[in-house]
Amino acid sequence: MSIEDKIKDQIKDNKILIYMKGSPYEPKCGFSAKTVQVLINCGAEFSYVDILENQDIRQTLPSISDWPTFPQVFVGGELIGGCDIVTEMHEAGDLQSIINEAAS
């Protein structure tokens, strides 16, 4: 299986997925930590991929998602965005409905 297919399967197989530096329990950057906290505040059950442990994913994902930075949050197979966008959506109240819809 190619790395592109692996990434596409991860995105398809997880309702909410974050590609991040570190883990939700030990984030390795402030942006990843803040994004995880927003997801937790929304009550989201999510999966994660540590891009520091998966260099092939770290190098390949930006060309698939057309998003250059990490973290990257996918909900229902669609890229939501990174830390700033997820935080803004949460503050505006839009993220919660997207999370709820994905969970149902």
HELIX and SHEET records of a PDB file:
HELIX    1   1 ILE A    3  ASP A   13  1                                  11    
HELIX    2   2 GLY A   30  ASN A   41  1                                  12    
HELIX    3   3 GLN A   55  SER A   65  1                                  11    
HELIX    4   4 CYS A   83  ALA A   92  1                                  10    
HELIX    5   5 ASP A   94  ALA A  103  1                                  10    
SHEET    1   A 4 SER A  47  ASP A  50  0                                        
SHEET    2   A 4 ILE A  16  MET A  20  1                                        
SHEET    3   A 4 GLN A  72  VAL A  75 -1                                        
SHEET    4   A 4 GLU A  78  GLY A  81 -1                                        
END                                                                             
